[in-house]
Amino acid sequence: MRNRIQELRRERGWSQAELAARLDVSRQTANALERGRYDPSLPLAFRIAAVFGLSIEEIFQP
């Protein structure tokens, strides 16, 4: 699944570690999410959307 996590994180000037802290996941998980190597659970997808203030559909594309 494609996503805009890296783009959105960079727009806000956050490091992967900062994003990981905001999501309560490891930096390695944040990296895997950005690269599309890991599809988040539904609760994590909602947390990601909330952190960026967007809907899930605005972040993830099939």
N, C-alpha and C positions, 0 to 999 in steps of 0.2 A: 504494500500500500504506500502510495506517495504521500508526502506531507510537506508542510511549509515551516516546520519547527526551527530549522537552522536559520532560515531567512528572518523569521519573526524574532528569534533570539538576538541575532546580530543587529536588527533594527533598534532593539532596546538597549544595545551595548552590554548585554549580559555574557558572562563566560558560561561554558558548559557546567562548571561547578555551581555557579549561581542559579542556573536553571534547575539543576538537580536538587539543590537545597529547597527551592520554591516548590518543587514537585514531590519532595520527600523520597527521592530515589538516588541511586549512586550515579556518579559521573559517567561510569561505563554504560549504565542504562540510558542516560540522556544521550550519549553518543550513539548507541544502537538505535534509539528512536529516530534521531536526526537522519541517520543513514538508511533508514527503512529496513534494518535488519531485525527489528523487533516491533511487532504490532501490539499496542497497549491494550490492556484490559479496558472494559467499558468505564469502570470507575476512574482509572488513570486518564483515559481520554477526556473525561469530564473535567478532571483537575487541570489538564493541559489547556483545555479551552478556557477555563476560568482564569488561569494565570495570564493568558494573553487577552482576555476580555473578548473572545470571539466564540462563534459556534463551532461545534465539532466539524461540520461540513465545510467551514471556511479554512480549516487546517488540514484535514485529511481528504484525499481523493483516491478512489479505487483504481 
